[in-house]
Structures are given as C-alpha cells and as structure tokens.
Amino acid sequence: MSQEIQERTRFDFIRYANCWEDPELLLGCFELRDRCALSIASAGDNSFSLLTLAPRKVVAFDLNPVQLALVELKKCAIARLEYPEFRQFLGFDASTQRLEVYRQRLRQQLSPAAQAYFDRHENLIADGIIHQGKFEHYFQLFHRRILPLIHRRSTAQALLAAKPLEQRRAFYRDCWNNLRFRLLFRLFFNRFVMGRFGRDPEFFKYVDQTFIADQLKQRTAYALTELPTDDNPYLHYILTGNFGPALPHYARAEHFRTIRQNLDALELFHGTPGDVAAHYREKFHAFNLSDIFEYMDAGLTRQVAAQLLQCAAPGARLAYYNMMVERRLALDFPTRLAERPELAAALFRGNRAFFYHRFLIDEVKGFPA
C-alpha cells in the first residue's frame, strides 16, 4: 500500500488542517471504554474526539508525516494551553501571539521531526494552523471568490441562522437554490477543480461517476434543509472561512478537559495498516478508516482490509465512508465481516459533513473479547 500510494501522491505538506468527517457518527457506533481503537490520523480531530469515550489506547496512523506533525502540534496545544489560548493558537479565534506561544511553550515538547517541520513553516502557525491545509484553501477560495458571485453575505448569514425544518426547506427553495448557485456549484465542484485546488488528483483515480457536482449538490441540499445549519461546523467554514460558534466536536469547551485527561491514550504511528498490524500486539475494537479505500483499486482494498482484520478483535467495528467509489468490505470478506446497515443508515441521516455518499459499519464476526 505504502509504495503504490506514495509514488502517486505528495506527502510533504498539510493536505487537511481539519477532519472533514462528522465525529458524531463514530461516537455513535463505537464502545471504547478501556478498549483500543485504530484511527486515520488526518488532522487529528476525530482521533481526539474518540478520547471522550475513555479508551485504553487510540492509535492515529497516517502515511503523511506532515499530517502526523500537525496532530502532534494540536495534541501539545491541548496539553499545554488553557482553553482560550488553545482556541487562539490554532486559529479558531484571532491572535497575534501564536509564534511566541509556539517558540516559548510548545516547540520543546514536540518531536525533532515536528519541530523541524514547523520551524521551517512558522508562517503556517502565525496565520492559524487550522486554516493552512490544501483542502481549507480550496474552501477559502470558494468563500472569497465564488460565493460573492452567488449570494450576498447577508444571505449566507441567513442560511446559517437557526430555523425550523419547514423554514429551512423554504429558504433553500426560494432564496438559496438560484440559477447562479446551480451553475457555479457545478463549475467549482467538478473533478478537475477539486483535484487541482482541493484533493489530490490521484484521489479521483478510481472515481467512475461523471457528474461529481450533481451528486454533491444533492447531498448539499439535504444538509441545508433536513439538518440544522446553525450548528454545522463544516457549513460554517465553507461559507464564512472559520467555524464561528459551530466548533468541531474536539474543540468545544465541554469536551476539552476530558480530552486533555485522556491525551496519554493517544499514540501517533507513521505507516500503513500492515505496519500497524506488525507493530502492535493489541487487538483493536474500533477502526476509524475515513474514506481511505477511495484511493485504492479493488485488489489493494482487499489486501489492506485483510491486514486490518489481522489486528481486529472479535466483535470489532470498522467504520468508513464511500464518497465517489463503491467499497463494501463485508462483500469481500463474507465469512469474517457482517454489515450493520441499519445503524450506519441511522447515524448517516444526521451526518453534517455532506460530502459523502454512504457511511458503512462492518462488524467482525464472533463475540467481543
């Protein structure tokens, strides 16, 4: 896995400064008290959220060492800063003191590799690290350049205001879904633009669908009507350039102390699922796999899934997304895995990260250890 993907994809910059999957789905499908979880690191947010379930261990792994450096920096900020300082340092709130905080209070706590990266890229810290991923820059481009061509700022604020269901539907129908929105949405959220400015083009290699924008528009319409918009962190960021009052789960005040108390349970690991299986003796009861199988062909998907199953406890759950590519591990391993479609569908109905087509939960057959 490592060689094939690393040959096709750059791993020398921050691709995601935030996690763009809703952690509430993970929190709803895992029972982690005194158990172990394996989690795609990405920006670390959802791995931090898993700490609120009082696990024995959460291993956050990634192929990209820069993403792991980002998670390490966030972990250090949670451990060393008080809550208002944490918000200011990461970029949720304004600050002119970020470099001073980094140099005087955080830098010496980082690993040599993380120190070296952020010493070379202090500008990322000074400007607020949660805004410095390629994916965030893509949404900032939308917020600054595209959205003003579609709607006034006051209209965007009205969309984000708390409203009952019928009012959200009427607002979307009568105010938001105009011709300019339909046209520019298609132009901005297509395969070429998303690959050039958002995700790596290689992440679309196995996408068969022709009209990405049409699918995303249907999911967006659902999020803007059927779900509350006022507390949706992803929607707030896309439309305003920051999270405002709709903070991600891990960054909310009510979770900060619990996450800090459980920080020692979080371990960072650079490598593939196969490397994880070879390194850890523990069996994992929960797997947060994001949408990693989107980047693989069917054969490599089966290979990676087999590696994951080597370190899965009986009764373990594997949670993952389909965005543009259909991947169902239980169909590849029918004697080992059973789908949990009812639970997955129920959780997915509340999914506020509206980019994804399907949320899947597969359970390892056998009784929990």
ZATISE-14126 format. One record per residue (C-alpha): residue number from 0; residue in one letter; x, y, z. Coordinates in nm, 3 decimals. Layout:
N
@resi->NUM; resn->A; c1->X; c2->Y; c3->Z
...
% end
This chain:
369
@resi->0; resn->M; c1->0.000; c2->0.000; c3->0.000
@resi->1; resn->S; c1->0.265; c2->0.250; c3->0.105
@resi->2; resn->Q; c1->0.479; c2->0.226; c3->-0.206
@resi->3; resn->E; c1->0.192; c2->0.250; c3->-0.456
@resi->4; resn->I; c1->0.020; c2->0.547; c3->-0.293
@resi->5; resn->Q; c1->0.341; c2->0.730; c3->-0.205
@resi->6; resn->E; c1->0.459; c2->0.704; c3->-0.564
@resi->7; resn->R; c1->0.140; c2->0.876; c3->-0.682
@resi->8; resn->T; c1->0.072; c2->1.129; c3->-0.406
@resi->9; resn->R; c1->0.275; c2->1.406; c3->-0.243
@resi->10; resn->F; c1->0.320; c2->1.383; c3->0.133
@resi->11; resn->D; c1->0.525; c2->1.698; c3->0.202
@resi->12; resn->F; c1->0.254; c2->1.946; c3->0.300
@resi->13; resn->I; c1->-0.063; c2->1.973; c3->0.507
@resi->14; resn->R; c1->-0.344; c2->1.834; c3->0.298
@resi->15; resn->Y; c1->-0.615; c2->1.857; c3->0.567
@resi->16; resn->A; c1->-0.585; c2->2.103; c3->0.855
@resi->17; resn->N; c1->-0.919; c2->1.979; c3->0.992
@resi->18; resn->C; c1->-1.104; c2->1.649; c3->0.972
@resi->19; resn->W; c1->-1.395; c2->1.670; c3->0.731
@resi->20; resn->E; c1->-1.593; c2->1.376; c3->0.869
@resi->21; resn->D; c1->-1.851; c2->1.416; c3->1.143
@resi->22; resn->P; c1->-1.720; c2->1.250; c3->1.462
@resi->23; resn->E; c1->-2.072; c2->1.207; c3->1.597
@resi->24; resn->L; c1->-2.108; c2->0.906; c3->1.366
@resi->25; resn->L; c1->-1.802; c2->0.742; c3->1.519
@resi->26; resn->L; c1->-1.913; c2->0.821; c3->1.873
@resi->27; resn->G; c1->-2.248; c2->0.661; c3->1.795
@resi->28; resn->C; c1->-2.111; c2->0.331; c3->1.668
@resi->29; resn->F; c1->-1.814; c2->0.254; c3->1.896
@resi->30; resn->E; c1->-1.799; c2->0.131; c3->2.255
@resi->31; resn->L; c1->-1.444; c2->0.212; c3->2.360
@resi->32; resn->R; c1->-1.420; c2->0.220; c3->2.739
@resi->33; resn->D; c1->-1.086; c2->0.054; c3->2.824
@resi->34; resn->R; c1->-1.055; c2->-0.072; c3->2.466
@resi->35; resn->C; c1->-0.826; c2->0.010; c3->2.173
@resi->36; resn->A; c1->-0.907; c2->0.200; c3->1.857
@resi->37; resn->L; c1->-0.721; c2->0.244; c3->1.529
@resi->38; resn->S; c1->-0.788; c2->0.577; c3->1.361
@resi->39; resn->I; c1->-0.679; c2->0.750; c3->1.043
@resi->40; resn->A; c1->-0.485; c2->1.049; c3->1.175
@resi->41; resn->S; c1->-0.557; c2->1.308; c3->0.905
@resi->42; resn->A; c1->-0.576; c2->1.634; c3->1.107
@resi->43; resn->G; c1->-0.633; c2->1.450; c3->1.436
@resi->44; resn->D; c1->-0.973; c2->1.597; c3->1.521
@resi->45; resn->N; c1->-1.169; c2->1.273; c3->1.519
@resi->46; resn->S; c1->-0.894; c2->1.083; c3->1.699
@resi->47; resn->F; c1->-0.916; c2->1.345; c3->1.974
@resi->48; resn->S; c1->-1.294; c2->1.303; c3->1.981
@resi->49; resn->L; c1->-1.255; c2->0.928; c3->2.037
@resi->50; resn->L; c1->-1.072; c2->1.011; c3->2.360
@resi->51; resn->T; c1->-1.404; c2->1.124; c3->2.509
@resi->52; resn->L; c1->-1.505; c2->0.754; c3->2.510
@resi->53; resn->A; c1->-1.236; c2->0.671; c3->2.770
@resi->54; resn->P; c1->-1.037; c2->0.426; c3->2.556
@resi->55; resn->R; c1->-0.730; c2->0.241; c3->2.673
@resi->56; resn->K; c1->-0.550; c2->0.341; c3->2.354
@resi->57; resn->V; c1->-0.614; c2->0.528; c3->2.028
@resi->58; resn->V; c1->-0.351; c2->0.474; c3->1.760
@resi->59; resn->A; c1->-0.370; c2->0.751; c3->1.499
@resi->60; resn->F; c1->-0.178; c2->0.641; c3->1.190
@resi->61; resn->D; c1->-0.100; c2->0.808; c3->0.860
@resi->62; resn->L; c1->0.128; c2->0.777; c3->0.561
@resi->63; resn->N; c1->0.186; c2->1.151; c3->0.557
@resi->64; resn->P; c1->0.444; c2->1.257; c3->0.822
@resi->65; resn->V; c1->0.332; c2->1.619; c3->0.792
@resi->66; resn->Q; c1->-0.021; c2->1.525; c3->0.897
@resi->67; resn->L; c1->0.124; c2->1.348; c3->1.199
@resi->68; resn->A; c1->0.329; c2->1.659; c3->1.283
@resi->69; resn->L; c1->0.005; c2->1.859; c3->1.271
@resi->70; resn->V; c1->-0.168; c2->1.615; c3->1.507
@resi->71; resn->E; c1->0.131; c2->1.632; c3->1.740
@resi->72; resn->L; c1->0.113; c2->2.012; c3->1.746
@resi->73; resn->K; c1->-0.258; c2->2.005; c3->1.826
@resi->74; resn->K; c1->-0.200; c2->1.744; c3->2.095
@resi->75; resn->C; c1->0.068; c2->1.960; c3->2.250
@resi->76; resn->A; c1->-0.160; c2->2.265; c3->2.241
@resi->77; resn->I; c1->-0.435; c2->2.073; c3->2.421
@resi->78; resn->A; c1->-0.189; c2->1.954; c3->2.686
@resi->79; resn->R; c1->-0.007; c2->2.283; c3->2.746
@resi->80; resn->L; c1->-0.255; c2->2.565; c3->2.686
@resi->81; resn->E; c1->-0.566; c2->2.676; c3->2.864
@resi->82; resn->Y; c1->-0.884; c2->2.658; c3->2.661
@resi->83; resn->P; c1->-0.900; c2->3.022; c3->2.539
@resi->84; resn->E; c1->-0.529; c2->3.007; c3->2.448
@resi->85; resn->F; c1->-0.585; c2->2.678; c3->2.264
@resi->86; resn->R; c1->-0.858; c2->2.836; c3->2.052
@resi->87; resn->Q; c1->-0.646; c2->3.138; c3->1.973
@resi->88; resn->F; c1->-0.333; c2->2.940; c3->1.893
@resi->89; resn->L; c1->-0.498; c2->2.703; c3->1.648
@resi->90; resn->G; c1->-0.691; c2->2.978; c3->1.469
@resi->91; resn->F; c1->-1.048; c2->2.946; c3->1.591
@resi->92; resn->D; c1->-1.008; c2->3.294; c3->1.743
@resi->93; resn->A; c1->-0.788; c2->3.588; c3->1.645
@resi->94; resn->S; c1->-0.438; c2->3.621; c3->1.792
@resi->95; resn->T; c1->-0.107; c2->3.796; c3->1.729
@resi->96; resn->Q; c1->0.082; c2->3.578; c3->1.980
@resi->97; resn->R; c1->0.090; c2->3.241; c3->1.805
@resi->98; resn->L; c1->0.461; c2->3.239; c3->1.720
@resi->99; resn->E; c1->0.552; c2->3.346; c3->2.070
@resi->100; resn->V; c1->0.338; c2->3.066; c3->2.214
@resi->101; resn->Y; c1->0.492; c2->2.814; c3->1.975
@resi->102; resn->R; c1->0.851; c2->2.915; c3->2.044
@resi->103; resn->Q; c1->0.825; c2->2.957; c3->2.420
@resi->104; resn->R; c1->0.567; c2->2.700; c3->2.529
@resi->105; resn->L; c1->0.515; c2->2.428; c3->2.269
@resi->106; resn->R; c1->0.820; c2->2.381; c3->2.048
@resi->107; resn->Q; c1->1.038; c2->2.199; c3->2.301
@resi->108; resn->Q; c1->0.758; c2->1.949; c3->2.367
@resi->109; resn->L; c1->0.747; c2->1.835; c3->2.005
@resi->110; resn->S; c1->0.944; c2->1.553; c3->1.846
@resi->111; resn->P; c1->1.252; c2->1.658; c3->1.643
@resi->112; resn->A; c1->1.069; c2->1.586; c3->1.318
@resi->113; resn->A; c1->0.769; c2->1.802; c3->1.410
@resi->114; resn->Q; c1->0.999; c2->2.078; c3->1.538
@resi->115; resn->A; c1->1.193; c2->2.077; c3->1.213
@resi->116; resn->Y; c1->0.879; c2->2.100; c3->1.000
@resi->117; resn->F; c1->0.718; c2->2.385; c3->1.192
@resi->118; resn->D; c1->1.048; c2->2.571; c3->1.232
@resi->119; resn->R; c1->1.061; c2->2.577; c3->0.851
@resi->120; resn->H; c1->0.695; c2->2.677; c3->0.823
@resi->121; resn->E; c1->0.633; c2->2.919; c3->1.107
@resi->122; resn->N; c1->0.405; c2->3.118; c3->0.878
@resi->123; resn->L; c1->0.153; c2->2.835; c3->0.898
@resi->124; resn->I; c1->0.137; c2->2.876; c3->1.274
@resi->125; resn->A; c1->0.128; c2->3.256; c3->1.261
@resi->126; resn->D; c1->-0.173; c2->3.251; c3->1.029
@resi->127; resn->G; c1->-0.364; c2->2.989; c3->1.231
@resi->128; resn->I; c1->-0.279; c2->2.627; c3->1.162
@resi->129; resn->I; c1->-0.640; c2->2.512; c3->1.115
@resi->130; resn->H; c1->-0.660; c2->2.728; c3->0.801
@resi->131; resn->Q; c1->-0.341; c2->2.602; c3->0.633
@resi->132; resn->G; c1->-0.439; c2->2.277; c3->0.459
@resi->133; resn->K; c1->-0.484; c2->2.245; c3->0.085
@resi->134; resn->F; c1->-0.847; c2->2.146; c3->0.140
@resi->135; resn->E; c1->-0.907; c2->2.453; c3->0.359
@resi->136; resn->H; c1->-0.751; c2->2.677; c3->0.095
@resi->137; resn->Y; c1->-0.997; c2->2.530; c3->-0.154
@resi->138; resn->F; c1->-1.291; c2->2.628; c3->0.063
@resi->139; resn->Q; c1->-1.139; c2->2.969; c3->0.131
@resi->140; resn->L; c1->-1.126; c2->3.021; c3->-0.245
@resi->141; resn->F; c1->-1.495; c2->2.936; c3->-0.261
@resi->142; resn->H; c1->-1.577; c2->3.170; c3->0.029
@resi->143; resn->R; c1->-1.379; c2->3.465; c3->-0.107
@resi->144; resn->R; c1->-1.419; c2->3.437; c3->-0.483
@resi->145; resn->I; c1->-1.716; c2->3.218; c3->-0.572
@resi->146; resn->L; c1->-1.975; c2->3.272; c3->-0.301
@resi->147; resn->P; c1->-1.995; c2->3.652; c3->-0.357
@resi->148; resn->L; c1->-2.094; c2->3.577; c3->-0.717
@resi->149; resn->I; c1->-2.384; c2->3.367; c3->-0.593
@resi->150; resn->H; c1->-2.521; c2->3.535; c3->-0.281
@resi->151; resn->R; c1->-2.472; c2->3.837; c3->-0.060
@resi->152; resn->R; c1->-2.305; c2->3.789; c3->0.274
@resi->153; resn->S; c1->-2.635; c2->3.861; c3->0.446
@resi->154; resn->T; c1->-2.797; c2->3.575; c3->0.255
@resi->155; resn->A; c1->-2.523; c2->3.337; c3->0.369
@resi->156; resn->Q; c1->-2.572; c2->3.451; c3->0.727
@resi->157; resn->A; c1->-2.945; c2->3.395; c3->0.692
@resi->158; resn->L; c1->-2.879; c2->3.041; c3->0.571
@resi->159; resn->L; c1->-2.673; c2->2.972; c3->0.884
@resi->160; resn->A; c1->-2.933; c2->3.113; c3->1.122
@resi->161; resn->A; c1->-3.135; c2->2.869; c3->1.332
@resi->162; resn->K; c1->-3.466; c2->2.782; c3->1.163
@resi->163; resn->P; c1->-3.722; c2->2.502; c3->1.192
@resi->164; resn->L; c1->-3.732; c2->2.237; c3->0.921
@resi->165; resn->E; c1->-4.004; c2->2.387; c3->0.702
@resi->166; resn->Q; c1->-3.838; c2->2.727; c3->0.707
@resi->167; resn->R; c1->-3.504; c2->2.571; c3->0.604
@resi->168; resn->R; c1->-3.673; c2->2.399; c3->0.313
@resi->169; resn->A; c1->-3.847; c2->2.718; c3->0.204
@resi->170; resn->F; c1->-3.529; c2->2.924; c3->0.235
@resi->171; resn->Y; c1->-3.335; c2->2.678; c3->0.022
@resi->172; resn->R; c1->-3.611; c2->2.663; c3->-0.238
@resi->173; resn->D; c1->-3.692; c2->3.032; c3->-0.258
@resi->174; resn->C; c1->-3.364; c2->3.207; c3->-0.174
@resi->175; resn->W; c1->-3.060; c2->2.984; c3->-0.199
@resi->176; resn->N; c1->-3.105; c2->2.745; c3->-0.491
@resi->177; resn->N; c1->-3.096; c2->3.007; c3->-0.765
@resi->178; resn->L; c1->-2.955; c2->2.975; c3->-1.116
@resi->179; resn->R; c1->-2.615; c2->3.116; c3->-1.017
@resi->180; resn->F; c1->-2.583; c2->2.866; c3->-0.735
@resi->181; resn->R; c1->-2.664; c2->2.575; c3->-0.964
@resi->182; resn->L; c1->-2.423; c2->2.695; c3->-1.233
@resi->183; resn->L; c1->-2.126; c2->2.793; c3->-1.018
@resi->184; resn->F; c1->-2.166; c2->2.489; c3->-0.793
@resi->185; resn->R; c1->-2.122; c2->2.270; c3->-1.100
@resi->186; resn->L; c1->-1.824; c2->2.471; c3->-1.220
@resi->187; resn->F; c1->-1.644; c2->2.476; c3->-0.884
@resi->188; resn->F; c1->-1.720; c2->2.126; c3->-0.758
@resi->189; resn->N; c1->-1.610; c2->1.922; c3->-1.053
@resi->190; resn->R; c1->-1.335; c2->1.665; c3->-1.088
@resi->191; resn->F; c1->-1.077; c2->1.899; c3->-1.239
@resi->192; resn->V; c1->-1.117; c2->2.191; c3->-0.997
@resi->193; resn->M; c1->-1.142; c2->1.966; c3->-0.690
@resi->194; resn->G; c1->-0.830; c2->1.780; c3->-0.796
@resi->195; resn->R; c1->-0.638; c2->2.097; c3->-0.879
@resi->196; resn->F; c1->-0.724; c2->2.304; c3->-0.573
@resi->197; resn->G; c1->-0.874; c2->2.065; c3->-0.312
@resi->198; resn->R; c1->-0.794; c2->1.699; c3->-0.306
@resi->199; resn->D; c1->-0.502; c2->1.540; c3->-0.487
@resi->200; resn->P; c1->-0.598; c2->1.443; c3->-0.845
@resi->201; resn->E; c1->-0.487; c2->1.086; c3->-0.768
@resi->202; resn->F; c1->-0.770; c2->1.060; c3->-0.514
@resi->203; resn->F; c1->-1.013; c2->1.062; c3->-0.807
@resi->204; resn->K; c1->-0.833; c2->0.783; c3->-0.996
@resi->205; resn->Y; c1->-1.098; c2->0.521; c3->-0.921
@resi->206; resn->V; c1->-1.399; c2->0.752; c3->-0.948
@resi->207; resn->D; c1->-1.633; c2->0.622; c3->-1.219
@resi->208; resn->Q; c1->-1.911; c2->0.876; c3->-1.184
@resi->209; resn->T; c1->-1.924; c2->1.150; c3->-1.444
@resi->210; resn->F; c1->-2.118; c2->1.419; c3->-1.265
@resi->211; resn->I; c1->-1.950; c2->1.469; c3->-0.929
@resi->212; resn->A; c1->-2.115; c2->1.809; c3->-0.891
@resi->213; resn->D; c1->-2.465; c2->1.664; c3->-0.930
@resi->214; resn->Q; c1->-2.409; c2->1.414; c3->-0.650
@resi->215; resn->L; c1->-2.254; c2->1.674; c3->-0.422
@resi->216; resn->K; c1->-2.540; c2->1.912; c3->-0.490
@resi->217; resn->Q; c1->-2.797; c2->1.652; c3->-0.382
@resi->218; resn->R; c1->-2.607; c2->1.592; c3->-0.058
@resi->219; resn->T; c1->-2.566; c2->1.964; c3->-0.003
@resi->220; resn->A; c1->-2.939; c2->2.021; c3->-0.048
@resi->221; resn->Y; c1->-3.008; c2->1.759; c3->0.219
@resi->222; resn->A; c1->-2.764; c2->1.923; c3->0.463
@resi->223; resn->L; c1->-2.911; c2->2.270; c3->0.405
@resi->224; resn->T; c1->-3.271; c2->2.161; c3->0.452
@resi->225; resn->E; c1->-3.314; c2->1.841; c3->0.652
@resi->226; resn->L; c1->-3.042; c2->1.916; c3->0.909
@resi->227; resn->P; c1->-2.992; c2->2.225; c3->1.126
@resi->228; resn->T; c1->-2.749; c2->2.469; c3->0.969
@resi->229; resn->D; c1->-2.667; c2->2.683; c3->1.272
@resi->230; resn->D; c1->-2.451; c2->2.418; c3->1.444
@resi->231; resn->N; c1->-2.290; c2->2.265; c3->1.133
@resi->232; resn->P; c1->-1.913; c2->2.333; c3->1.159
@resi->233; resn->Y; c1->-1.838; c2->2.227; c3->0.801
@resi->234; resn->L; c1->-2.103; c2->2.453; c3->0.653
@resi->235; resn->H; c1->-1.991; c2->2.747; c3->0.867
@resi->236; resn->Y; c1->-1.632; c2->2.707; c3->0.749
@resi->237; resn->I; c1->-1.722; c2->2.682; c3->0.383
@resi->238; resn->L; c1->-1.946; c2->2.989; c3->0.392
@resi->239; resn->T; c1->-1.755; c2->3.212; c3->0.633
@resi->240; resn->G; c1->-1.391; c2->3.097; c3->0.636
@resi->241; resn->N; c1->-1.398; c2->2.988; c3->1.001
@resi->242; resn->F; c1->-1.611; c2->2.781; c3->1.236
@resi->243; resn->G; c1->-1.753; c2->3.068; c3->1.440
@resi->244; resn->P; c1->-1.998; c2->2.938; c3->1.702
@resi->245; resn->A; c1->-2.015; c2->2.592; c3->1.538
@resi->246; resn->L; c1->-1.688; c2->2.448; c3->1.667
@resi->247; resn->P; c1->-1.578; c2->2.095; c3->1.580
@resi->248; resn->H; c1->-1.652; c2->1.840; c3->1.849
@resi->249; resn->Y; c1->-1.296; c2->1.815; c3->1.985
@resi->250; resn->A; c1->-1.262; c2->2.194; c3->2.012
@resi->251; resn->R; c1->-1.573; c2->2.258; c3->2.222
@resi->252; resn->A; c1->-1.531; c2->2.371; c3->2.580
@resi->253; resn->E; c1->-1.741; c2->2.086; c3->2.719
@resi->254; resn->H; c1->-1.502; c2->1.824; c3->2.575
@resi->255; resn->F; c1->-1.168; c2->1.996; c3->2.630
@resi->256; resn->R; c1->-1.099; c2->1.874; c3->2.985
@resi->257; resn->T; c1->-1.195; c2->1.512; c3->2.909
@resi->258; resn->I; c1->-0.973; c2->1.503; c3->2.601
@resi->259; resn->R; c1->-0.684; c2->1.655; c3->2.794
@resi->260; resn->Q; c1->-0.724; c2->1.400; c3->3.073
@resi->261; resn->N; c1->-0.712; c2->1.114; c3->2.822
@resi->262; resn->L; c1->-0.434; c2->1.250; c3->2.597
@resi->263; resn->D; c1->-0.184; c2->0.987; c3->2.710
@resi->264; resn->A; c1->-0.401; c2->0.724; c3->2.544
@resi->265; resn->L; c1->-0.332; c2->0.878; c3->2.201
@resi->266; resn->E; c1->-0.035; c2->0.736; c3->2.010
@resi->267; resn->L; c1->0.086; c2->0.852; c3->1.669
@resi->268; resn->F; c1->0.213; c2->0.600; c3->1.415
@resi->269; resn->H; c1->0.370; c2->0.659; c3->1.074
@resi->270; resn->G; c1->0.292; c2->0.372; c3->0.841
@resi->271; resn->T; c1->0.036; c2->0.154; c3->0.669
@resi->272; resn->P; c1->-0.231; c2->-0.075; c3->0.817
@resi->273; resn->G; c1->0.010; c2->-0.360; c3->0.753
@resi->274; resn->D; c1->0.277; c2->-0.181; c3->0.954
@resi->275; resn->V; c1->0.026; c2->-0.128; c3->1.236
@resi->276; resn->A; c1->-0.064; c2->-0.498; c3->1.239
@resi->277; resn->A; c1->0.303; c2->-0.593; c3->1.255
@resi->278; resn->H; c1->0.388; c2->-0.342; c3->1.528
@resi->279; resn->Y; c1->0.103; c2->-0.374; c3->1.777
@resi->280; resn->R; c1->0.020; c2->-0.683; c3->1.978
@resi->281; resn->E; c1->-0.315; c2->-0.540; c3->2.087
@resi->282; resn->K; c1->-0.635; c2->-0.625; c3->1.910
@resi->283; resn->F; c1->-0.842; c2->-0.324; c3->1.811
@resi->284; resn->H; c1->-1.215; c2->-0.299; c3->1.878
@resi->285; resn->A; c1->-1.280; c2->0.013; c3->1.668
@resi->286; resn->F; c1->-1.147; c2->0.127; c3->1.330
@resi->287; resn->N; c1->-1.199; c2->0.482; c3->1.204
@resi->288; resn->L; c1->-1.096; c2->0.444; c3->0.841
@resi->289; resn->S; c1->-1.233; c2->0.763; c3->0.685
@resi->290; resn->D; c1->-1.256; c2->0.706; c3->0.308
@resi->291; resn->I; c1->-0.911; c2->0.551; c3->0.254
@resi->292; resn->F; c1->-1.046; c2->0.286; c3->0.018
@resi->293; resn->E; c1->-1.141; c2->0.558; c3->-0.233
@resi->294; resn->Y; c1->-0.770; c2->0.582; c3->-0.317
@resi->295; resn->M; c1->-0.723; c2->0.213; c3->-0.394
@resi->296; resn->D; c1->-0.829; c2->-0.029; c3->-0.662
@resi->297; resn->A; c1->-1.039; c2->-0.330; c3->-0.565
@resi->298; resn->G; c1->-0.739; c2->-0.560; c3->-0.524
@resi->299; resn->L; c1->-0.549; c2->-0.325; c3->-0.296
@resi->300; resn->T; c1->-0.867; c2->-0.262; c3->-0.097
@resi->301; resn->R; c1->-0.896; c2->-0.634; c3->-0.021
@resi->302; resn->Q; c1->-0.526; c2->-0.651; c3->0.068
@resi->303; resn->V; c1->-0.549; c2->-0.362; c3->0.314
@resi->304; resn->A; c1->-0.872; c2->-0.492; c3->0.463
@resi->305; resn->A; c1->-0.707; c2->-0.830; c3->0.522
@resi->306; resn->Q; c1->-0.424; c2->-0.655; c3->0.707
@resi->307; resn->L; c1->-0.673; c2->-0.471; c3->0.924
@resi->308; resn->L; c1->-0.855; c2->-0.791; c3->1.007
@resi->309; resn->Q; c1->-0.530; c2->-0.937; c3->1.139
@resi->310; resn->C; c1->-0.541; c2->-0.690; c3->1.428
@resi->311; resn->A; c1->-0.920; c2->-0.684; c3->1.480
@resi->312; resn->A; c1->-1.080; c2->-0.827; c3->1.791
@resi->313; resn->P; c1->-1.397; c2->-1.038; c3->1.764
@resi->314; resn->G; c1->-1.690; c2->-0.800; c3->1.753
@resi->315; resn->A; c1->-1.474; c2->-0.509; c3->1.636
@resi->316; resn->R; c1->-1.638; c2->-0.249; c3->1.415
@resi->317; resn->L; c1->-1.485; c2->-0.097; c3->1.102
@resi->318; resn->A; c1->-1.636; c2->0.241; c3->1.015
@resi->319; resn->Y; c1->-1.566; c2->0.403; c3->0.678
@resi->320; resn->Y; c1->-1.716; c2->0.617; c3->0.403
@resi->321; resn->N; c1->-1.790; c2->0.590; c3->0.036
@resi->322; resn->M; c1->-1.770; c2->0.929; c3->-0.131
@resi->323; resn->M; c1->-1.742; c2->0.862; c3->-0.503
@resi->324; resn->V; c1->-1.623; c2->0.500; c3->-0.515
@resi->325; resn->E; c1->-1.825; c2->0.198; c3->-0.403
@resi->326; resn->R; c1->-1.633; c2->-0.007; c3->-0.145
@resi->327; resn->R; c1->-1.803; c2->-0.268; c3->0.079
@resi->328; resn->L; c1->-1.559; c2->-0.480; c3->0.276
@resi->329; resn->A; c1->-1.822; c2->-0.723; c3->0.401
@resi->330; resn->L; c1->-1.882; c2->-0.836; c3->0.043
@resi->331; resn->D; c1->-1.511; c2->-0.913; c3->0.006
@resi->332; resn->F; c1->-1.492; c2->-1.099; c3->0.340
@resi->333; resn->P; c1->-1.837; c2->-1.252; c3->0.392
@resi->334; resn->T; c1->-1.712; c2->-1.512; c3->0.641
@resi->335; resn->R; c1->-1.531; c2->-1.252; c3->0.853
@resi->336; resn->L; c1->-1.748; c2->-0.940; c3->0.838
@resi->337; resn->A; c1->-2.116; c2->-0.859; c3->0.872
@resi->338; resn->E; c1->-2.263; c2->-0.527; c3->0.767
@resi->339; resn->R; c1->-2.463; c2->-0.320; c3->1.015
@resi->340; resn->P; c1->-2.670; c2->-0.122; c3->0.764
@resi->341; resn->E; c1->-2.949; c2->-0.012; c3->1.000
@resi->342; resn->L; c1->-2.713; c2->0.150; c3->1.248
@resi->343; resn->A; c1->-2.499; c2->0.301; c3->0.973
@resi->344; resn->A; c1->-2.802; c2->0.447; c3->0.795
@resi->345; resn->A; c1->-2.947; c2->0.588; c3->1.118
@resi->346; resn->L; c1->-2.620; c2->0.763; c3->1.202
@resi->347; resn->F; c1->-2.570; c2->0.882; c3->0.846
@resi->348; resn->R; c1->-2.905; c2->1.059; c3->0.845
@resi->349; resn->G; c1->-2.757; c2->1.305; c3->1.093
@resi->350; resn->N; c1->-2.425; c2->1.344; c3->0.910
@resi->351; resn->R; c1->-2.332; c2->1.712; c3->0.884
@resi->352; resn->A; c1->-2.025; c2->1.654; c3->0.663
@resi->353; resn->F; c1->-2.230; c2->1.633; c3->0.349
@resi->354; resn->F; c1->-1.957; c2->1.531; c3->0.103
@resi->355; resn->Y; c1->-2.008; c2->1.158; c3->0.146
@resi->356; resn->H; c1->-2.240; c2->0.919; c3->-0.032
@resi->357; resn->R; c1->-2.259; c2->0.643; c3->0.228
@resi->358; resn->F; c1->-2.139; c2->0.554; c3->0.578
@resi->359; resn->L; c1->-2.064; c2->0.187; c3->0.642
@resi->360; resn->I; c1->-2.018; c2->-0.015; c3->0.957
@resi->361; resn->D; c1->-1.882; c2->-0.368; c3->0.928
@resi->362; resn->E; c1->-1.857; c2->-0.590; c3->1.234
@resi->363; resn->V; c1->-1.604; c2->-0.871; c3->1.281
@resi->364; resn->K; c1->-1.797; c2->-1.191; c3->1.334
@resi->365; resn->G; c1->-1.764; c2->-1.353; c3->1.674
@resi->366; resn->F; c1->-1.826; c2->-1.247; c3->2.029
@resi->367; resn->P; c1->-1.641; c2->-0.944; c3->2.167
@resi->368; resn->A; c1->-1.327; c2->-1.027; c3->2.362
% end
